[in-house]
Amino acid sequence: MAGPSRVRRTGVVDSPPVSAVPIEHVDPLRAYGESIAGCSRCRLAKGRTQVVFGAGNPHADLLFVGEAPGFHEDKQGVPFVGQAGKLLEGLLNGVGLRREDVFIANVLKCRPPGNRDPQPDEIEACEPHLFRQIELIEPRVVATLGNFATKLLSGRPEGITRVHGREQRLTIAGRNVLLYPLYHPAAALYTPAMLKVLESDFARLPGLLEGTPPVAAVVPPVEAAPAPPAEQLGLF
């Protein structure tokens, strides 16, 4: 139904009402992060310093998903701030990207004690947070770093050694994305030859983001080094 007619007087300009109170536009991703700052869905809540929600561009086309916060991340509340984080930034810079261009998160938002591997029930409890991040960020490419993120988001049991550098189109959290598995940067800290593999796989990211992926380079397989002691994983 049409509203009442408006009489327009000469020389008078109609303007929308202006509130005397400033209106703050709350970013949905930030609001969600604040809402789970006290999350207690699993046992990890008892030993953490803080929830490490993630950091970066809230509207990024490229989302990185790692494993879990380490010692430094737990203290600072930011993912990938140790040596593996510096290596990640270097790999990004090598393909013309900055940390500020992407969003970085983890499967788990709280640090496991001693930086041990995530447990199945912890992953199950925390995965709704990751899926909600994907919904809100709406990335075009989701790059998984290591086994845990790759297996969770692909829904398949194949390890990172078999699937790294091989993109696949999937629907995750109701969004059509390109899943791109990568070795965790920490792998290159313990197996230097792995850096060449990471550089080769990262080199394909710009093309994947543009929708015209180049042919993957052939890189000789690298045998992964034995897992480092748990206390060293704080480098993550």
Secondary structure by P-SEA (a helix, b strand, c coil): ccccbbbbcccbbbbcccccbbbbbccaaaaaaaaacccccccccccccccccccccccccbbbbbccccaaaaaaccccccaaaaaaaaaaaaaccccccccccccccccccccccccaaaaaacaaaaaaaaaaacccbbbbcccaaaaaaacccccccccccbbbbbbccccbbbbbbbcccccccccccaaaaaaaaaaaaaaaaaccccccccccbbbbcccccccccccc
